[in-house]
């Protein structure tokens, strides 16, 4: 699943675990990463100021080039564990895995390491193991083995234990590996509660009220970690078509967290709104342009058919993973009252094609969806989203916060399930659910 800034349609690409907690940012390698990050921030802001969607495919290569030039001035053998760990992560970020692996191997061979140093080396080993594996292949056994080694250390490194599980949770969230999501989210909750008992994590500074956001007192970072873990557990429940369970998890989370950490309410607002759509009447899907349908159409899901509505984008890798299974589902139910509807918007580019006019991008989208991916679905295409156009849009009405978001609607037009991401088990789960809906009177 790719979380997206809905009003901008941008995937902000970040570095590896080096960015967590700011660890290593005050090292020479951290300074190199900052060189690239400052360029990236400027380039994205310039694009936004000009009313365009930032194009990561153009900005990120230059960001990495600047970081690499800086990294080449640094020694790969001398320095503290944190300095070399951060340098290894920088080399991994810019694409030189072999150099990163050599640095980590040398660190692992150092004698007399403290538990903190050992945990830091293992954290980077987790990052390397994840970078070498296909995120969509399932549970990463090698990375999980490193996590277990960190977990076996004492609570003096509980912050590193938390970072290890956060790293794995982020990985599994992206690829929608629900078993991994549940496992690491539950372990994060346990670790964060333990960290609260030990007062082992930094205190987040107090924040004054801003706009509709309430003031936040200074509290342990553990509460923010627990907020993230509960969100993941709710998402995993929703992915198994249990919106009611997802809402119960969010209710439990608010009871535990909000008395201490008010921002949890806002963090849960988007998924809560999305899961509360289950049981309500689906709203129409509109589009200025359509693929496999007439431009300007407004399609009412349901309408005697079971509708599978998917919010997608050409740059979204997890979305692509859903297309072949969705084609198989449509073939399975060919001749039955089951339809597939997709919704996307313009981004100003597609693949290597840049600076496209709306008409050019729509034509490229048409080729992308119908020729490259052979989708028979009808696809709604709307202009690039802005903060103003988001309100009342398809995305807004369906509370889209991450893509692919897939909504299953029964023949009476009632939303029956909302799933975020594409888990390998979705095809079978969807088929069983569709069969159930077809059998309803």
C-alpha positions as CSV (number, residue, x, y, z in Angstrom):
1,X,0.0,0.0,0.0
2,X,1.2,3.5,-0.9
3,X,0.1,6.3,1.4
4,X,-0.4,9.4,-0.6
5,X,-0.8,13.1,0.0
6,X,-4.2,13.1,-1.6
7,X,-4.3,16.8,-2.4
8,X,-1.0,16.6,-4.2
9,X,-0.8,13.1,-5.6
10,X,2.9,12.8,-4.6
11,X,4.9,9.9,-3.3
12,X,7.7,11.4,-1.2
13,X,10.7,9.1,-1.4
14,X,12.8,9.0,1.7
15,X,16.1,7.4,2.7
16,X,16.4,4.2,4.6
17,X,16.3,3.6,8.3
18,X,19.0,6.3,8.7
19,X,16.1,8.8,8.8
20,X,14.5,7.2,11.8
21,X,14.7,9.4,14.9
22,X,17.3,11.6,13.3
23,X,19.9,9.0,14.2
24,X,23.2,9.7,12.5
25,X,22.1,13.0,11.0
26,X,24.9,14.8,12.8
27,X,27.5,12.6,11.2
28,X,29.4,13.4,8.0
29,X,27.2,10.9,6.1
30,X,24.1,12.5,7.6
31,X,25.3,15.8,6.3
32,X,25.7,14.3,2.8
33,X,22.1,13.0,3.0
34,X,21.0,16.5,4.0
35,X,22.6,17.9,0.9
36,X,20.3,15.8,-1.2
37,X,17.3,16.3,1.0
38,X,17.6,20.1,0.8
39,X,17.7,19.9,-3.0
40,X,14.7,17.6,-3.0
41,X,12.6,19.8,-0.8
42,X,13.4,22.9,-3.0
43,X,12.6,21.1,-6.2
44,X,9.3,19.8,-4.9
45,X,8.3,23.2,-3.5
46,X,9.2,24.9,-6.8
47,X,6.9,22.4,-8.6
48,X,4.0,23.0,-6.2
49,X,4.4,26.7,-6.4
50,X,4.1,26.5,-10.2
51,X,0.9,24.5,-9.8
52,X,2.4,21.2,-11.0
53,X,2.6,17.8,-9.3
54,X,6.3,17.1,-8.3
55,X,7.8,14.4,-10.4
56,X,9.9,12.1,-8.2
57,X,11.3,10.3,-11.2
58,X,13.1,13.5,-12.1
59,X,13.9,14.8,-8.7
60,X,15.1,11.7,-6.9
61,X,18.0,10.8,-9.2
62,X,19.5,14.2,-8.8
63,X,18.9,14.0,-5.0
64,X,20.9,10.7,-5.0
65,X,23.6,12.0,-7.3
66,X,24.3,14.9,-4.9
67,X,24.4,12.6,-1.9
68,X,26.7,10.2,-3.7
69,X,29.2,12.9,-4.7
70,X,29.4,13.9,-1.0
71,X,29.6,10.3,0.2
72,X,32.6,9.6,-2.0
73,X,34.7,12.0,0.1
74,X,34.2,9.8,3.3
75,X,36.2,6.9,4.6
76,X,34.4,3.5,4.6
77,X,36.6,2.0,7.3
78,X,37.3,4.6,10.1
79,X,34.7,6.1,12.4
80,X,32.3,5.2,15.2
81,X,29.6,2.6,14.7
82,X,27.0,5.3,14.3
83,X,29.1,7.1,11.7
84,X,29.8,4.0,9.6
85,X,26.2,2.7,10.1
86,X,24.9,6.0,8.7
87,X,27.4,5.9,5.8
88,X,26.3,2.3,5.0
89,X,22.7,3.4,4.8
90,X,23.7,6.4,2.7
91,X,25.5,4.1,0.2
92,X,22.5,1.8,0.2
93,X,20.2,4.8,-0.5
94,X,22.3,6.0,-3.5
95,X,22.3,2.5,-4.9
96,X,25.7,1.0,-4.0
97,X,24.6,-2.1,-2.0
98,X,28.0,-3.8,-2.3
99,X,29.8,-0.9,-0.6
100,X,27.1,-0.8,2.1
101,X,27.5,-4.5,2.7
102,X,31.3,-4.2,3.1
103,X,30.9,-1.5,5.7
104,X,28.4,-3.5,7.7
105,X,30.5,-6.7,7.5
106,X,33.5,-4.8,8.9
107,X,31.3,-3.4,11.7
108,X,30.0,-6.8,12.6
109,X,33.5,-8.1,12.9
110,X,34.5,-5.5,15.5
111,X,35.3,-6.9,18.9
112,X,34.1,-5.8,22.2
113,X,31.0,-4.0,21.0
114,X,28.4,-2.7,23.5
115,X,24.8,-3.9,23.2
116,X,23.9,-0.5,21.7
117,X,26.6,-0.8,19.0
118,X,25.6,-4.4,18.3
119,X,21.9,-3.3,18.0
120,X,22.9,-0.5,15.6
121,X,24.8,-2.9,13.4
122,X,21.8,-5.3,13.4
123,X,19.5,-2.4,12.4
124,X,21.5,-1.7,9.3
125,X,21.7,-5.4,8.6
126,X,17.9,-5.4,8.6
127,X,17.9,-2.5,6.1
128,X,20.3,-4.4,3.9
129,X,18.3,-7.6,4.1
130,X,15.1,-5.8,3.1
131,X,16.8,-4.0,0.2
132,X,17.9,-7.2,-1.3
133,X,14.5,-8.9,-1.1
134,X,11.4,-8.5,-3.2
135,X,9.0,-6.7,-0.7
136,X,6.1,-8.5,-2.3
137,X,7.6,-12.0,-1.8
138,X,6.2,-12.3,1.7
139,X,7.9,-12.5,5.1
140,X,11.6,-11.8,4.9
141,X,13.2,-14.6,6.9
142,X,16.7,-13.1,6.9
143,X,15.6,-9.7,8.1
144,X,13.3,-11.4,10.7
145,X,16.3,-13.3,12.0
146,X,18.2,-10.0,12.7
147,X,15.1,-8.6,14.5
148,X,15.1,-11.7,16.8
149,X,18.7,-11.0,17.6
150,X,17.9,-7.4,18.6
151,X,14.9,-8.6,20.6
152,X,17.2,-11.0,22.5
153,X,19.3,-8.0,23.8
154,X,18.4,-6.3,27.1
155,X,15.9,-3.5,27.5
156,X,18.8,-1.1,27.6
157,X,18.4,-1.0,23.8
158,X,14.6,-1.0,23.7
159,X,14.7,2.0,21.4
160,X,16.6,0.0,18.9
161,X,14.1,-2.9,19.3
162,X,11.3,-0.5,18.5
163,X,13.2,0.8,15.4
164,X,13.7,-2.7,14.2
165,X,10.0,-3.5,14.4
166,X,9.1,-0.1,12.9
167,X,11.4,-0.9,10.0
168,X,9.7,-4.2,9.3
169,X,6.2,-2.8,9.8
170,X,6.9,-0.1,7.2
171,X,8.1,-2.8,4.8
172,X,5.1,-5.0,5.2
173,X,2.7,-2.0,5.1
174,X,4.1,-1.1,1.7
175,X,3.8,-4.6,0.3
176,X,0.5,-5.4,2.2
177,X,1.9,-8.5,3.9
178,X,-0.9,-8.7,6.5
179,X,0.7,-11.4,8.7
180,X,3.8,-9.3,9.0
181,X,1.7,-6.2,9.7
182,X,-0.1,-7.8,12.6
183,X,3.0,-9.4,14.1
184,X,5.1,-6.3,14.2
185,X,2.3,-4.0,15.2
186,X,1.4,-6.2,18.2
187,X,5.1,-6.4,19.2
188,X,5.4,-2.6,18.8
189,X,2.5,-2.1,21.2
190,X,4.2,-4.4,23.8
191,X,7.5,-2.6,23.4
192,X,6.1,0.9,23.6
193,X,4.1,0.0,26.8
194,X,7.3,-1.3,28.3
195,X,9.2,1.8,27.2
196,X,6.6,3.9,29.0
197,X,7.2,1.9,32.2
198,X,11.0,2.4,31.9
199,X,10.7,6.0,30.7
200,X,13.1,4.9,28.0
201,X,12.1,7.0,25.0
202,X,12.5,10.7,24.3
203,X,9.8,13.2,25.3
204,X,8.2,14.9,22.4
205,X,8.0,18.6,23.0
206,X,4.8,20.3,23.8
207,X,2.9,21.9,20.9
208,X,0.5,24.8,21.0
209,X,-2.9,24.6,19.4
210,X,-2.9,25.2,15.7
211,X,-6.0,25.7,13.6
212,X,-8.3,22.8,14.4
213,X,-5.5,20.9,16.1
214,X,-5.6,21.0,19.9
215,X,-2.6,21.8,22.0
216,X,-0.4,18.8,22.9
217,X,1.5,18.5,26.1
218,X,5.0,17.1,26.2
219,X,4.7,13.3,26.2
220,X,6.7,10.2,25.6
221,X,7.3,9.2,22.0
222,X,5.9,5.8,22.9
223,X,2.4,7.2,22.4
224,X,3.1,8.1,18.8
225,X,4.5,4.6,18.2
226,X,1.4,3.1,19.8
227,X,-0.8,5.3,17.5
228,X,1.0,3.9,14.5
229,X,0.8,0.3,15.7
230,X,-2.9,0.5,16.4
231,X,-3.5,2.1,12.9
232,X,-1.7,-0.9,11.4
233,X,-3.7,-3.4,13.3
234,X,-6.9,-1.7,12.2
235,X,-5.8,-1.8,8.6
236,X,-4.9,-5.5,8.8
237,X,-8.5,-6.2,10.2
238,X,-10.0,-4.2,7.4
239,X,-7.9,-6.0,4.8
240,X,-9.6,-9.2,5.9
241,X,-13.0,-7.5,5.2
242,X,-13.7,-6.9,8.9
243,X,-14.5,-3.2,9.0
244,X,-16.3,-3.7,12.3
245,X,-13.2,-5.2,13.9
246,X,-11.1,-2.3,12.5
247,X,-13.4,0.2,14.1
248,X,-13.3,-1.7,17.4
249,X,-9.5,-1.6,17.3
250,X,-9.5,2.2,16.8
251,X,-12.0,2.5,19.6
252,X,-9.7,0.6,21.9
253,X,-6.7,2.7,20.8
254,X,-8.5,6.0,21.5
255,X,-9.5,4.8,25.0
256,X,-5.8,4.0,25.8
257,X,-4.1,6.8,24.0
258,X,-6.2,10.0,23.8
259,X,-6.1,10.8,27.5
260,X,-2.4,11.1,27.2
261,X,-1.9,11.9,23.5
262,X,-4.7,13.9,21.8
263,X,-3.3,13.7,18.3
264,X,-4.2,10.1,18.2
265,X,-7.8,11.1,17.4
266,X,-6.7,13.0,14.3
267,X,-4.4,10.1,13.2
268,X,-7.4,7.7,13.4
269,X,-9.8,10.1,11.8
270,X,-9.1,9.1,8.2
271,X,-9.2,5.3,8.6
272,X,-12.2,5.6,10.9
273,X,-14.1,7.7,8.3
274,X,-13.2,5.1,5.6
275,X,-14.3,2.1,7.6
276,X,-17.5,3.8,8.6
277,X,-18.5,4.0,4.9
278,X,-19.1,0.2,5.1
279,X,-22.9,-0.2,5.3
280,X,-23.6,3.2,3.7
281,X,-24.8,3.9,0.1
282,X,-22.0,4.2,-2.4
283,X,-21.6,7.6,-4.1
284,X,-21.2,8.0,-7.9
285,X,-17.8,7.9,-9.6
286,X,-17.3,10.8,-11.9
287,X,-14.6,11.6,-14.5
288,X,-13.7,14.3,-16.9
289,X,-12.2,11.5,-19.1
290,X,-12.9,7.8,-19.1
291,X,-11.1,4.8,-20.4
292,X,-13.4,2.1,-21.8
293,X,-16.4,4.5,-21.2
294,X,-17.6,7.8,-22.6
295,X,-15.9,10.9,-21.4
296,X,-17.8,12.9,-18.8
297,X,-19.7,9.8,-17.6
298,X,-21.0,9.5,-14.0
299,X,-21.2,5.9,-12.9
300,X,-23.4,4.8,-10.0
301,X,-21.9,1.7,-8.4
302,X,-24.3,-1.1,-7.5
303,X,-27.2,-0.5,-9.9
304,X,-28.0,-4.2,-9.9
305,X,-24.3,-5.3,-10.1
306,X,-21.6,-6.0,-7.6
307,X,-19.1,-3.2,-8.1
308,X,-15.4,-3.4,-7.3
309,X,-14.1,0.1,-7.2
310,X,-10.4,0.6,-7.1
311,X,-8.5,3.9,-6.6
312,X,-5.2,3.7,-8.4
313,X,-2.3,5.5,-10.1
314,X,0.2,4.7,-12.8
315,X,3.1,5.3,-10.4
316,X,1.8,3.0,-7.7
317,X,3.8,-0.2,-7.6
318,X,1.4,-2.1,-5.2
319,X,-1.5,-1.0,-7.5
320,X,0.2,-2.8,-10.4
321,X,0.3,-6.0,-8.3
322,X,-3.5,-6.0,-8.3
323,X,-4.1,-5.7,-12.0
324,X,-3.5,-9.3,-13.1
325,X,-5.5,-10.8,-10.2
326,X,-8.3,-8.3,-10.9
327,X,-8.3,-9.4,-14.5
328,X,-8.7,-13.0,-13.4
329,X,-11.6,-12.1,-11.1
330,X,-13.4,-10.3,-13.9
331,X,-12.8,-13.3,-16.2
332,X,-14.1,-15.6,-13.4
333,X,-17.4,-13.6,-13.1
334,X,-17.8,-12.9,-16.8
335,X,-21.5,-13.0,-17.7
336,X,-22.5,-12.4,-14.1
337,X,-23.6,-9.1,-12.5
338,X,-20.0,-8.1,-11.4
339,X,-18.2,-5.0,-12.7
340,X,-14.8,-3.4,-12.1
341,X,-14.5,0.4,-11.9
342,X,-11.2,2.2,-11.4
343,X,-10.5,5.9,-10.5
344,X,-7.3,7.9,-11.0
345,X,-6.1,11.4,-11.8
346,X,-3.5,13.2,-13.8
347,X,0.1,13.8,-12.6
348,X,1.7,15.5,-15.6
349,X,3.9,12.5,-16.5
350,X,3.7,8.8,-17.0
351,X,6.8,6.5,-17.1
352,X,9.5,8.3,-19.1
353,X,7.0,10.7,-20.7
354,X,7.3,14.2,-19.1
355,X,5.5,17.6,-19.2
356,X,2.4,16.1,-20.7
357,X,-0.7,18.0,-21.6
358,X,-3.9,16.6,-20.1
359,X,-4.8,15.1,-23.4
360,X,-1.4,13.5,-23.9
361,X,-1.5,12.0,-20.4
362,X,-5.0,10.6,-20.9
363,X,-3.8,9.0,-24.1
364,X,-0.8,7.5,-22.3
365,X,-3.1,6.3,-19.5
366,X,-5.3,4.7,-22.0
367,X,-2.3,2.7,-23.4
368,X,-1.0,2.0,-19.9
369,X,-4.2,0.5,-18.6
370,X,-5.7,-1.2,-21.6
371,X,-2.6,-2.2,-23.6
372,X,0.2,-2.7,-21.1
373,X,-2.1,-4.1,-18.3
374,X,-4.9,-5.3,-20.5
375,X,-7.6,-4.1,-18.1
376,X,-11.2,-4.3,-19.2
377,X,-12.2,-2.1,-16.3
378,X,-13.7,1.3,-16.9
379,X,-11.3,3.9,-15.6
380,X,-12.2,7.4,-14.4
381,X,-9.5,10.0,-15.0
382,X,-9.8,13.5,-13.4
383,X,-7.5,16.5,-13.6
384,X,-4.6,16.7,-11.2
385,X,-5.8,17.2,-7.6
386,X,-5.3,20.4,-5.7
387,X,-6.3,21.3,-2.2
388,X,-9.4,23.0,-3.6
389,X,-10.5,20.3,-6.0
390,X,-10.0,17.4,-3.5
391,X,-13.1,18.4,-1.5
392,X,-16.0,16.6,-2.9
393,X,-13.9,14.5,-5.3
394,X,-14.1,10.8,-5.8
395,X,-11.1,10.4,-3.4
396,X,-12.7,12.6,-0.8
397,X,-16.1,10.8,-0.9
398,X,-14.4,7.4,-0.4
399,X,-11.9,8.7,2.2
400,X,-8.9,7.6,0.1
401,X,-5.7,7.9,2.2
402,X,-3.7,5.1,0.6
403,X,-3.7,3.2,-2.7
404,X,-4.7,0.9,-4.0
405,X,-8.0,1.3,-2.1
406,X,-10.6,-1.2,-3.1
407,X,-14.2,-0.9,-2.3
408,X,-16.7,-3.7,-2.7
409,X,-20.3,-2.7,-3.3
410,X,-23.3,-5.0,-3.4
411,X,-26.1,-5.0,-6.0
412,X,-28.2,-2.6,-4.0
413,X,-25.4,0.0,-4.0
414,X,-24.3,-0.5,-0.4
415,X,-20.6,-0.5,0.5
416,X,-19.8,-3.9,2.1
417,X,-16.0,-3.8,2.4
418,X,-13.0,-1.4,2.0
419,X,-9.5,-2.8,1.6
420,X,-6.3,-0.8,1.4
421,X,-3.4,-2.4,-0.5
422,X,-3.1,-5.7,-2.3
423,X,-2.4,-8.8,-0.3
424,X,-1.8,-12.0,-2.1
425,X,-4.8,-13.5,-0.3
426,X,-7.1,-10.8,-1.7
427,X,-8.0,-12.7,-4.9
428,X,-9.4,-15.7,-3.0
429,X,-11.0,-13.5,-0.3
430,X,-12.7,-11.3,-2.9
431,X,-14.0,-14.3,-4.8
432,X,-15.5,-15.8,-1.7
433,X,-17.0,-12.5,-0.8
434,X,-18.4,-11.9,-4.2
435,X,-19.9,-15.4,-4.2
436,X,-21.6,-14.5,-0.9
437,X,-23.0,-11.2,-2.3
438,X,-24.2,-13.0,-5.5
439,X,-26.2,-15.4,-3.3
440,X,-28.0,-12.7,-1.5
441,X,-31.6,-12.0,-2.4
